[in-house]
Amino acid sequence: MKTLARTRQLFSDAQYELNARMNQIPADVDLSVPYFSQYARREDVEDIVKGKLKTIDDPNWHLTGSKSSKEYTRWAREICGIAVARMVIKYFVDKDAMLVPLAKDAFKHGVYKYNAGKFSPLLYYEFSCWMRKYGIQADVRSRLSIRGIQYALAQNKLPIVSVNPGVRGYAKLSSNKKGGHLVLVTGYNVINRLLYLNNPSGFLSLGTQKRHKISEGEFRKYFAGRGVLTSLVMQ
């Protein structure tokens, strides 16, 4: 059964990429997407990532909808995908869901597993099913190109993509590793070969949070070649 599902996914990916290459797209797309951090305040992301502020000591934990600083700490570093989902939900249906309650709802629907004191990475298929609850269509792409990202944006779809966290301009992990972190692509410019990212753990000081402009060449260094394309559920 898994082999059949994998074959169907690869066929769907190939068909999508073919359509992306055969159809014309605008030279520039720049969608106005709201930004949310995966931490309580965007101003504190850099200090948290660099270890200058522990999440358990973050005085603004309540802004995430957490019941305690301990609950906030349990979730904060794990939910880049939830922060991105929050951006998507706000953009498409204008609903502002609180970060940690949204994460707990995702967990209840199997988007994360919890074992031996650790959360699993976000599970794409379960995520796509869960997003329909919020009126969002989420199409999993196990193989996705930059052209595929651009084609999605040209259709007012928002691509959630897997990248190395070092895409924010501060590397803690090996640059050889691709994936491990989720960001939202909000636009592109074909002529200047740029992509625009909303990164839930970007640094305010580096301009890598909202609408982070990154060259296609630089993006490829971090991009894992997979993601989820989000849009409104068609009635």
C-alpha positions as CSV (number, residue, x, y, z in Angstrom):
1,M,0.0,0.0,0.0
2,K,2.8,2.4,0.8
3,T,4.5,1.6,-2.5
4,L,1.3,2.4,-4.4
5,A,0.9,5.7,-2.5
6,R,4.5,6.6,-3.2
7,T,4.0,5.9,-6.9
8,R,0.9,8.1,-7.0
9,Q,2.7,10.9,-5.2
10,L,5.7,10.8,-7.6
11,F,3.3,10.8,-10.6
12,S,1.4,13.7,-9.2
13,D,4.7,15.6,-8.6
14,A,5.9,14.9,-12.1
15,Q,2.6,16.1,-13.6
16,Y,2.7,19.3,-11.6
17,E,6.3,20.1,-12.5
18,L,5.4,19.5,-16.2
19,N,2.5,22.0,-16.0
20,A,4.8,24.5,-14.2
21,R,7.3,24.4,-17.0
22,M,4.7,24.4,-19.9
23,N,2.7,27.4,-18.6
24,Q,3.8,31.0,-18.6
25,I,4.0,32.9,-15.3
26,P,4.3,36.6,-14.5
27,A,7.8,38.0,-14.1
28,D,7.0,39.2,-10.6
29,V,4.6,38.1,-7.8
30,D,4.7,39.6,-4.4
31,L,1.9,38.5,-2.1
32,S,1.1,40.5,1.0
33,V,1.2,37.8,3.6
34,P,1.1,38.5,7.4
35,Y,4.0,37.4,9.5
36,F,4.1,35.4,12.7
37,S,7.1,34.1,14.6
38,Q,7.2,30.7,16.2
39,Y,8.2,32.4,19.5
40,A,6.2,34.9,21.6
41,R,7.7,38.0,20.0
42,R,9.6,38.4,16.8
43,E,12.0,40.8,18.5
44,D,13.3,38.0,20.7
45,V,13.9,35.3,18.1
46,E,17.6,36.1,17.8
47,D,18.3,36.0,21.5
48,I,16.4,32.7,21.9
49,V,18.2,31.0,19.0
50,K,21.6,32.3,20.2
51,G,20.9,31.1,23.7
52,K,20.8,34.5,25.3
53,L,17.1,34.1,26.4
54,K,15.7,30.7,27.4
55,T,12.1,30.1,26.5
56,I,11.3,29.2,30.1
57,D,12.4,32.7,31.1
58,D,10.6,34.5,28.2
59,P,8.2,36.9,30.0
60,N,5.9,37.1,27.0
61,W,5.0,33.4,26.9
62,H,1.4,34.2,27.4
63,L,1.2,35.9,24.0
64,T,1.2,32.5,22.4
65,G,-1.9,31.3,24.1
66,S,0.1,28.9,26.3
67,K,-1.2,28.1,29.8
68,S,2.3,28.4,31.3
69,S,5.9,29.1,30.4
70,K,6.6,25.4,30.7
71,E,4.0,24.6,28.0
72,Y,5.4,27.4,25.8
73,T,8.9,25.9,26.2
74,R,7.6,22.4,25.3
75,W,6.3,23.7,22.0
76,A,8.3,26.8,20.9
77,R,11.3,25.2,19.1
78,E,9.2,22.5,17.4
79,I,6.5,24.5,15.7
80,C,7.9,26.5,12.8
81,G,5.3,24.6,10.7
82,I,2.5,25.8,12.9
83,A,3.7,29.4,12.7
84,V,3.7,29.1,9.0
85,A,0.2,27.5,9.1
86,R,-0.9,30.5,11.1
87,M,0.3,32.8,8.4
88,V,-1.5,30.8,5.7
89,I,-4.8,30.7,7.7
90,K,-4.7,34.5,8.3
91,Y,-3.9,35.2,4.6
92,F,-6.6,33.0,3.1
93,V,-9.5,33.1,5.6
94,D,-8.5,36.1,7.8
95,K,-8.6,34.1,11.0
96,D,-6.0,34.7,13.7
97,A,-5.4,31.4,15.5
98,M,-3.2,31.5,18.7
99,L,0.1,29.7,18.2
100,V,0.2,27.1,21.0
101,P,-3.6,26.2,20.9
102,L,-3.1,25.8,17.1
103,A,-0.1,23.5,17.7
104,K,-2.1,21.4,20.3
105,D,-5.0,21.1,17.8
106,A,-2.5,19.9,15.1
107,F,-1.1,17.4,17.5
108,K,-4.6,16.1,18.3
109,H,-5.0,15.5,14.6
110,G,-1.8,13.5,14.2
111,V,0.4,16.3,12.6
112,Y,3.1,15.5,15.2
113,K,3.9,12.4,17.1
114,Y,5.4,12.4,20.6
115,N,7.7,9.7,21.7
116,A,10.4,9.4,24.4
117,G,10.1,13.1,25.3
118,K,10.5,14.4,21.7
119,F,8.2,15.6,19.0
120,S,8.5,14.1,15.5
121,P,9.0,16.4,12.5
122,L,5.7,17.7,11.0
123,L,4.0,14.9,9.1
124,Y,3.0,16.3,5.7
125,Y,0.0,14.0,4.9
126,E,-1.5,14.5,8.3
127,F,-0.9,18.2,8.0
128,S,-2.7,18.4,4.7
129,C,-5.7,16.7,6.2
130,W,-5.7,18.9,9.2
131,M,-5.5,22.1,7.2
132,R,-8.9,21.4,5.6
133,K,-10.5,22.0,9.0
134,Y,-9.5,25.7,8.5
135,G,-10.7,25.9,4.9
136,I,-7.2,25.4,3.5
137,Q,-6.3,23.0,0.6
138,A,-2.7,21.7,1.2
139,D,-1.2,19.6,-1.6
140,V,1.9,17.7,-0.6
141,R,4.9,17.8,-3.1
142,S,7.6,15.4,-2.4
143,R,9.6,16.8,-5.3
144,L,9.3,20.5,-5.9
145,S,11.4,22.8,-8.0
146,I,11.9,26.6,-7.9
147,R,9.8,26.8,-11.0
148,G,7.1,24.8,-9.2
149,I,7.2,27.3,-6.4
150,Q,6.8,30.2,-8.8
151,Y,4.0,28.5,-10.6
152,A,2.1,28.0,-7.4
153,L,2.6,31.7,-6.4
154,A,1.3,32.8,-9.8
155,Q,-1.9,31.0,-9.0
156,N,-2.2,32.7,-5.5
157,K,-1.1,29.5,-3.8
158,L,1.4,29.8,-0.9
159,P,4.2,27.2,-0.8
160,I,5.4,25.9,2.5
161,V,8.9,24.6,1.9
162,S,11.5,22.6,3.8
163,V,14.9,24.3,4.2
164,N,18.0,24.3,6.4
165,P,17.5,26.7,9.3
166,G,20.7,28.5,8.2
167,V,18.6,30.2,5.5
168,R,18.0,32.9,8.1
169,G,21.7,34.0,7.8
170,Y,22.9,32.4,11.0
171,A,24.0,28.8,10.9
172,K,23.9,26.5,13.9
173,L,23.6,23.3,11.8
174,S,25.9,22.0,9.0
175,S,25.2,23.8,5.8
176,N,25.3,20.4,4.1
177,K,22.0,19.4,5.6
178,K,19.0,20.4,3.6
179,G,15.6,20.6,5.4
180,G,14.7,20.5,9.0
181,H,12.9,23.9,9.1
182,L,9.7,25.2,7.3
183,V,9.3,28.7,5.8
184,L,6.6,30.3,3.6
185,V,7.5,31.6,0.2
186,T,5.4,34.7,-0.5
187,G,6.8,35.9,-3.8
188,Y,9.5,35.9,-6.5
189,N,11.1,38.0,-9.2
190,V,12.2,36.2,-12.3
191,I,14.4,39.0,-13.7
192,N,16.4,39.4,-10.6
193,R,16.2,35.7,-9.7
194,L,14.9,36.3,-6.2
195,L,12.5,34.6,-3.9
196,Y,10.7,36.2,-0.9
197,L,10.4,34.2,2.3
198,N,8.5,34.6,5.6
199,N,10.7,32.7,8.1
200,P,9.1,32.1,11.5
201,S,12.6,32.0,13.1
202,G,14.3,34.6,11.0
203,F,16.3,37.4,12.7
204,L,14.9,40.9,12.8
205,S,18.4,42.4,12.7
206,L,19.2,40.5,9.5
207,G,15.9,41.3,7.7
208,T,15.2,37.5,7.4
209,Q,11.8,37.4,9.0
210,K,9.1,38.9,6.7
211,R,9.7,39.1,3.0
212,H,13.3,38.0,3.2
213,K,14.8,38.5,-0.2
214,I,17.0,35.7,-1.2
215,S,18.7,34.8,-4.5
216,E,17.7,31.5,-6.2
217,G,21.3,30.3,-6.0
218,E,21.5,31.0,-2.2
219,F,18.0,29.4,-1.7
220,R,19.1,26.2,-3.4
221,K,21.9,25.7,-0.8
222,Y,19.2,25.2,1.8
223,F,16.2,23.9,0.0
224,A,15.3,20.2,0.5
225,G,13.2,20.1,-2.7
226,R,9.9,19.4,-1.1
227,G,6.9,21.2,0.4
228,V,3.2,21.8,0.6
229,L,1.2,24.1,-1.7
230,T,-1.6,25.8,0.1
231,S,-4.7,27.5,-1.2
232,L,-8.4,28.0,-0.3
233,V,-10.5,24.9,-0.4
234,M,-12.7,25.2,-3.5
235,Q,-16.4,25.1,-2.7
